[in-house]
Amino acid sequence: MKSAVRHFSLRPYLGSLLVAGLALGTHLQAQSKSPEQTLAAMDKCREQVISQLSFSDKMKMKSAMGAIQDNPQFIAANTAVTTAPTPQAQIDARKALAKVKLDLIAQQDPSLKPVVEKIRAAQASVLK
């Protein structure tokens, strides 16, 4: 019975290790992936971080994303992704879009800076 209690108390720690392990595993796999798989891995990392947020932080992220949709920097970066001529150019444009998007979100709502940094760290583990 004692081990069950100990196991339960370690659950949050083990969950964070699992997420870190997934990010590491994704990074190791990304080195041999196609451009489409690399882009999907970037999206998956971002979604993993967002899925762990509180409801209020998710709503803040949604609000900030809505607010930056008309920003000229965001529009230009998004256009660069859709007009990229090669798969590698698309990856480079998606990296730039991710940076612009996260920078604008942090500017829009400074309370989201810790969330933005978690997303950056997760995506960096895929893109190294």
C-alpha positions in Angstrom: 0.0 0.0 0.0 2.9 2.3 0.7 4.3 1.9 -2.8 0.9 2.9 -4.3 1.0 6.2 -2.3 4.6 6.9 -3.3 3.7 6.2 -6.9 0.8 8.6 -6.8 2.9 11.3 -5.2 5.4 11.0 -8.1 2.8 11.2 -10.8 3.3 14.9 -11.7 7.1 14.4 -11.8 6.8 11.4 -14.0 4.4 13.2 -16.3 6.9 16.0 -16.8 9.6 13.4 -17.5 7.3 11.8 -20.0 6.8 15.1 -21.8 10.5 15.8 -21.7 11.2 12.3 -23.1 8.7 12.8 -25.9 10.4 16.1 -26.8 13.8 14.4 -26.8 12.4 11.4 -28.8 10.9 13.8 -31.3 14.2 15.6 -31.6 16.1 12.4 -32.3 13.6 11.4 -34.9 13.5 14.8 -36.5 17.1 14.4 -37.7 16.0 11.8 -40.2 12.5 13.1 -41.1 11.2 14.6 -44.2 10.4 18.3 -44.2 6.7 17.5 -43.7 7.4 15.3 -40.7 9.7 18.1 -39.2 6.8 20.6 -39.6 4.4 18.1 -38.0 6.8 17.6 -35.1 7.0 21.4 -34.6 3.2 21.5 -34.4 3.1 18.6 -32.0 5.5 20.2 -29.6 3.5 23.4 -29.5 0.3 21.5 -29.0 1.8 19.4 -26.2 2.7 22.6 -24.3 -0.6 24.2 -24.9 -2.5 21.1 -23.9 -0.9 21.3 -20.4 -2.0 24.9 -19.8 -4.7 26.0 -17.5 -8.0 27.1 -19.0 -7.3 30.7 -18.4 -3.9 30.6 -20.1 -5.5 28.8 -23.1 -8.0 31.6 -23.3 -5.2 34.2 -23.1 -3.3 32.4 -25.9 -6.5 32.3 -28.0 -7.1 36.0 -27.4 -3.5 37.0 -28.2 -3.5 34.9 -31.4 -6.7 36.7 -32.5 -5.2 40.0 -31.8 -2.0 39.4 -33.9 -3.8 38.1 -37.0 -3.8 41.6 -38.6 -0.2 42.4 -37.7 1.9 43.1 -40.8 4.8 41.0 -39.5 2.5 38.1 -38.9 0.9 38.4 -42.3 4.3 38.7 -44.1 5.7 35.6 -42.3 2.5 33.6 -43.0 2.7 34.6 -46.7 6.3 33.5 -46.8 5.3 30.0 -45.6 2.6 29.6 -48.2 4.8 30.8 -51.0 8.0 28.9 -50.1 9.3 27.3 -53.3 11.0 24.2 -51.7 10.4 22.0 -48.7 13.5 23.4 -47.0 12.4 27.0 -47.7 9.1 26.1 -46.1 10.8 24.8 -43.0 12.9 28.0 -42.8 9.8 30.1 -43.3 7.9 28.1 -40.6 10.7 28.7 -38.2 10.5 32.4 -38.9 6.7 32.4 -38.6 7.0 30.6 -35.2 9.4 33.2 -33.9 7.3 36.1 -35.1 4.1 34.6 -33.7 5.6 33.9 -30.3 7.3 37.4 -30.2 4.0 39.0 -31.0 2.1 36.9 -28.5 4.6 37.9 -25.8 4.2 41.5 -26.7 0.4 41.3 -26.8 0.1 39.7 -23.3 3.3 39.8 -21.2 1.8 37.3 -18.7 2.2 34.7 -21.4 6.0 35.0 -21.6 6.6 31.8 -19.6 4.3 29.9 -21.9 6.0 31.4 -25.0 9.4 30.3 -23.6 8.1 26.7 -23.0 6.9 26.6 -26.6 10.2 27.9 -27.9 12.1 25.3 -25.8 9.9 22.5 -27.1 10.3 23.5 -30.7 14.0 24.1 -30.4 14.4 20.5 -29.3 12.9 19.4 -32.6 14.8 21.9 -34.8 18.3 21.3 -33.6 
